[in-house]
């Protein structure tokens, strides 16, 4: 009896997606924190242990969570190999089954060929008979009848032969594809097969899968098409059949997908300093549109891991172009606002403290930060005048490298209290 | 398997569909194994 591996595989795929998503989410935060630990460690000359205790305990927790998840995923691989091995066996069985049936039909055709040959001979004999030559009506009718049967048999033979040929072709293609698929994992599956024959593991797994099959039997049937095929996602569904709402949703999804792809590409180039002018404009446009931050979701989150790296690269490249720097600065302000929303006040404070502590170095490295700070000194930079970075830099500094609590209520009003600690 | 003199086309088509379905499942298994392999590389 065939098992419902479709359901088993769906569960495995779902489980893997969950593992991977969970891992990526932790990793996203972890990388962001890692930058913090690294920078903080470097600039404050703290030991790793001190950083752990003071600023970023969560980083180490996340690192441990990631290690645990990785172990789970590696262990999970065995379940997939078991499923693949069983699916492969089932595939072999289904191929053998149809090959046997096609062989039966081939034999049937051979039999039919013999009958056709005999009938043709019979017709020829009759046609050469004295009765037929002399125009005997009964013999003529008999010949006509035999000829009509012959035509029908020949037609059937040709049709069945054509069907067998088509199906054999399809099977040959499937077998080639199967070999290609197994090229990479054939050895693992073989190793599992061998091991399973020697241990009771397989029996146990089959029992479990049998239970799944029983539970999901009716569901499995519904998931098949009328001709027994697999119900595939409607990626190729005809848009004309969609309702206007569905159509609009689909179009939006496609736009969002393109946005994610474009942004990933542009941010990668930005980090490497390889953006063309046109690409920079597109990149800045994306960053300036606040709606995009939600649309980009996790992808944006991943980019968030190294935003300063990107902005630093941009600053360096466009240090002599005031217009572009202004544009980059504006994008940074929006990024920071979204960062605040996403990570909360606490992380923003850490980020700001980092900038303040390293003010001297950053002034040298990042003209945009210096410019922002100067602008603040001159114009009282704050969130209201769209220069938050300037506000944090200039407003946060007290004496030589000390910093104030930039989250104070006075700061929010744009009236920085330089004496506040 | 029941021995017959001849199998109808419809029955064979169902079997072919089943073979295709199993091949598709095998493909999904290997895709999943590839994903895990990629993940392990990271």
Interface residues (C-beta under 8 A of the other chain):
Chain A: X2 X5 X6 X9 X12 X13 X16 X20 X23 X70 X73 X74 X76 X77 X80 X81 X83 X84 X87 X88 X90 X91 X94 X95 X97 X98 X100 X101 X102 X104 X105 X108 X111 X160 X163 X167 X170 X171 X174 X177 X178 X181 X182 X184 X185 X188 X224 X225 X227 X228 X229 X230
Chain B: X1 X3 X4 X5 X6 X7 X9 X11 X12 X13 X14 X15 X16 X17 X18 X19 X20 X21 X22 X23 X24 X25 X26 X27 X28 X29 X30 X32 X33 X34 X35 X36 X39 X40
